[in-house]
Amino acid sequence: MQIVRGLIYFLLLTAGVCFALYAATGDLRYKRWGLITLKWTVLAGLGFFGVLIVERMM
């Protein structure tokens, strides 16, 4: 559980750095990478909590 939580924090930090680089440089490449990273972070979080919910139901 700690590994998944650490991974989600790392992905959120990575997305934040990408958005900060986009704000500093205006390069659309960083915005795209930030959105992709944020999307996968949300999907990983939903999957993780989905597994926890299913585990509690059993």
C-alpha positions in Angstrom: 0.0 0.0 0.0 2.9 2.4 0.8 4.4 1.7 -2.6 1.3 2.6 -4.5 0.8 5.7 -2.4 4.4 6.7 -3.0 3.9 6.1 -6.8 0.8 8.3 -6.9 2.6 11.1 -5.0 5.5 10.8 -7.4 3.3 11.0 -10.4 1.5 14.0 -9.0 4.8 15.7 -8.4 5.9 14.9 -12.0 2.7 16.4 -13.4 3.3 19.5 -11.2 6.8 19.9 -12.5 5.6 19.5 -16.1 3.0 22.2 -15.6 5.6 24.5 -13.9 7.9 24.0 -16.9 5.0 24.9 -19.2 4.2 28.0 -17.3 7.9 29.0 -17.3 8.7 28.3 -20.9 5.3 28.2 -22.8 6.3 25.0 -24.6 3.2 23.0 -25.3 5.2 19.8 -25.0 5.3 20.2 -21.2 1.6 20.8 -21.0 0.9 17.7 -23.0 3.2 15.6 -20.8 1.6 17.0 -17.7 -1.9 16.2 -18.8 -0.9 12.7 -19.8 0.8 12.1 -16.4 -2.2 13.5 -14.6 -4.6 11.3 -16.5 -2.6 8.1 -15.7 -2.3 9.2 -12.0 -6.1 9.5 -11.7 -6.6 6.2 -13.4 -4.0 4.5 -11.1 -5.7 6.0 -8.1 -9.2 4.9 -9.2 -7.9 1.4 -9.9 -6.2 1.2 -6.5 -9.3 2.3 -4.6 -11.4 0.0 -6.8 -9.3 -2.9 -5.7 -9.6 -1.8 -2.0 -13.4 -1.6 -2.3 -13.7 -5.0 -4.0 -11.4 -6.5 -1.3 -13.6 -5.1 1.5 -16.7 -6.5 -0.2 -15.4 -10.0 -0.2 
